[in-house]
Amino acid sequence: MKSPSDMPPLPAGLQARDVAVRPIEDGDAPLVARWHAEFRGASFLAMGWPREQVAAMMADQLRLQQVHVAGAYPRADRWLVLAGEVPAGQLLLDRARADWRLIDLLLAPEAQGLGLGSGLMAWIQDAAARAGAASITLDVGFDNAPAQALYRKAGFVEEASETEIAVAMRWRPG
């Protein structure tokens, strides 16, 4: 795993707002689990699923996601996004191959809509271009219109997807 020091500086707009990234630590696990459950569990709660059932399913889903990421992307960066000293999100990025993989960009509900996602995407794209990466790929939930809009605005284009629950997207430098 590389550290944020391997990356170019964050964009000035993020620096001016005291945004930083640091490696995720074991002590961050409850916070990451809460964000995961809040964001990904909301649609199940809206369908009337019992809160206890959704909580159990989200815990299992997060555990399976972590196992998958560790196996499929063993050298991936796992960063906590901070706004000042306040945790604002997580960023999982694999830079081990020519095609970088944005595994997850999850912002806390209170950090959404403030330009953090756009700033982080600009930072990742700048780093990819400087490193000579061929592209950045990602999958975004088919029902996550705000994230799809963020990625399209950043120049990502839709590709054929291997799953019915996500939209595959790719950005190429230049």
C-alpha positions as CSV (number, residue, x, y, z in Angstrom):
1,M,0.0,0.0,0.0
2,K,1.3,3.4,-0.9
3,S,0.8,6.4,1.2
4,P,-0.8,9.8,0.4
5,S,2.8,11.2,0.2
6,D,3.1,9.2,-3.1
7,M,0.4,11.4,-4.5
8,P,0.5,15.0,-5.7
9,P,-0.8,17.7,-3.3
10,L,-4.5,17.9,-2.8
11,P,-6.1,20.6,-5.0
12,A,-5.9,24.1,-3.6
13,G,-9.7,24.2,-3.0
14,L,-9.5,21.2,-0.7
15,Q,-6.3,22.4,1.1
16,A,-8.0,25.8,1.7
17,R,-10.8,23.8,3.5
18,D,-8.3,21.9,5.5
19,V,-9.1,18.6,3.8
20,A,-6.5,15.8,4.1
21,V,-6.3,12.0,3.7
22,R,-4.5,9.5,6.0
23,P,-4.4,5.7,6.0
24,I,-7.4,4.1,7.6
25,E,-6.5,2.6,11.0
26,D,-8.1,-0.2,13.0
27,G,-9.8,2.4,15.3
28,D,-11.7,3.8,12.3
29,A,-13.6,0.5,11.7
30,P,-16.8,1.5,13.7
31,L,-17.0,4.8,11.8
32,V,-16.5,3.2,8.4
33,A,-19.1,0.5,9.3
34,R,-21.6,3.3,10.3
35,W,-21.1,5.1,7.0
36,H,-21.5,1.9,5.1
37,A,-24.7,1.0,6.9
38,E,-26.2,4.6,6.6
39,F,-25.5,4.9,2.9
40,R,-26.0,1.4,1.6
41,G,-28.8,0.4,4.0
42,A,-31.0,3.4,3.4
43,S,-32.7,1.9,0.3
44,F,-33.6,-1.3,2.3
45,L,-35.0,0.7,5.2
46,A,-37.1,2.7,2.6
47,M,-38.5,-0.5,1.4
48,G,-39.7,-1.3,4.9
49,W,-37.1,-3.9,5.9
50,P,-36.7,-4.2,9.7
51,R,-33.9,-2.1,11.0
52,E,-32.3,-5.1,12.8
53,Q,-32.3,-7.1,9.6
54,V,-30.7,-4.3,7.6
55,A,-28.1,-3.7,10.2
56,A,-27.1,-7.4,10.2
57,M,-27.1,-7.5,6.4
58,M,-24.9,-4.3,6.2
59,A,-22.4,-5.7,8.6
60,D,-22.1,-8.9,6.5
61,Q,-21.9,-6.9,3.3
62,L,-19.1,-4.7,4.7
63,R,-17.2,-7.8,5.9
64,L,-17.5,-9.4,2.5
65,Q,-16.5,-6.2,0.7
66,Q,-13.4,-6.1,2.9
67,V,-12.5,-9.7,2.2
68,H,-13.0,-9.1,-1.6
69,V,-10.9,-5.9,-1.6
70,A,-8.1,-7.6,0.4
71,G,-8.0,-10.5,-2.1
72,A,-8.6,-8.6,-5.4
73,Y,-6.6,-5.5,-4.5
74,P,-4.0,-6.5,-1.9
75,R,-2.0,-3.3,-2.5
76,A,-4.9,-0.9,-2.5
77,D,-4.7,2.4,-0.7
78,R,-7.3,2.7,2.1
79,W,-7.6,6.3,3.2
80,L,-9.7,8.2,5.5
81,V,-10.8,11.6,4.3
82,L,-10.6,14.4,6.9
83,A,-12.2,17.8,6.8
84,G,-10.1,19.5,9.5
85,E,-9.9,16.9,12.2
86,V,-13.3,15.5,11.4
87,P,-13.6,12.2,9.5
88,A,-15.5,12.9,6.3
89,G,-15.2,9.7,4.2
90,Q,-13.2,6.8,3.0
91,L,-11.3,6.4,-0.3
92,L,-10.2,3.0,-1.5
93,L,-7.9,3.2,-4.6
94,D,-5.8,0.6,-6.3
95,R,-2.8,2.0,-8.1
96,A,-1.0,-1.3,-8.6
97,R,-1.8,-1.7,-12.3
98,A,-1.8,0.5,-15.4
99,D,-5.6,0.8,-15.1
100,W,-6.1,2.3,-11.7
101,R,-9.3,1.2,-9.9
102,L,-11.4,3.5,-7.7
103,I,-12.8,0.8,-5.4
104,D,-14.9,3.0,-3.2
105,L,-15.4,6.7,-2.5
106,L,-17.8,7.0,0.4
107,L,-18.5,10.4,1.9
108,A,-20.3,10.8,5.2
109,P,-23.9,12.2,4.7
110,E,-22.9,15.5,6.3
111,A,-19.9,15.8,3.9
112,Q,-21.9,15.2,0.7
113,G,-22.7,18.1,-1.6
114,L,-19.8,20.2,-0.4
115,G,-17.4,19.7,-3.3
116,L,-15.3,17.1,-1.5
117,G,-16.1,14.4,-4.1
118,S,-15.2,16.6,-7.0
119,G,-12.0,17.8,-5.4
120,L,-11.0,14.2,-4.6
121,M,-11.7,13.1,-8.1
122,A,-9.6,15.9,-9.5
123,W,-6.8,14.9,-7.2
124,I,-7.0,11.2,-8.2
125,Q,-7.1,12.1,-11.9
126,D,-4.2,14.4,-11.6
127,A,-2.2,11.7,-9.9
128,A,-3.2,9.1,-12.5
129,A,-2.1,11.4,-15.4
130,R,1.2,12.2,-13.7
131,A,1.9,8.5,-13.0
132,G,1.2,7.6,-16.6
133,A,-1.9,5.4,-15.7
134,A,-3.8,4.2,-18.7
135,S,-7.2,4.8,-17.1
136,I,-9.2,4.9,-13.9
137,T,-12.1,2.4,-13.7
138,L,-14.9,2.2,-11.2
139,D,-18.4,0.7,-10.7
140,V,-21.1,2.8,-9.2
141,G,-24.5,1.6,-8.0
142,F,-27.2,1.8,-10.8
143,D,-29.4,3.7,-8.3
144,N,-26.7,6.2,-7.1
145,A,-27.5,9.0,-9.4
146,P,-25.5,11.7,-7.5
147,A,-22.3,9.6,-7.8
148,Q,-22.9,8.9,-11.4
149,A,-23.3,12.6,-12.1
150,L,-20.1,13.3,-10.2
151,Y,-18.2,10.8,-12.3
152,R,-19.7,12.0,-15.6
153,K,-18.8,15.6,-14.7
154,A,-15.3,14.4,-14.0
155,G,-15.1,12.9,-17.6
156,F,-15.9,9.3,-16.8
157,V,-17.8,7.4,-19.6
158,E,-20.0,4.4,-19.2
159,E,-18.8,1.0,-20.3
160,A,-20.4,-2.4,-20.6
161,S,-21.0,-3.8,-17.1
162,E,-20.5,-7.3,-15.8
163,T,-23.3,-6.9,-13.3
164,E,-26.9,-5.6,-13.3
165,I,-26.5,-3.7,-10.0
166,A,-23.7,-1.3,-11.1
167,V,-22.7,1.0,-13.9
168,A,-19.1,0.5,-15.1
169,M,-17.2,3.7,-15.9
170,R,-13.8,4.6,-17.1
171,W,-11.7,7.8,-17.4
172,R,-8.6,8.1,-19.6
173,P,-6.1,10.9,-19.2
174,G,-5.6,13.4,-21.9
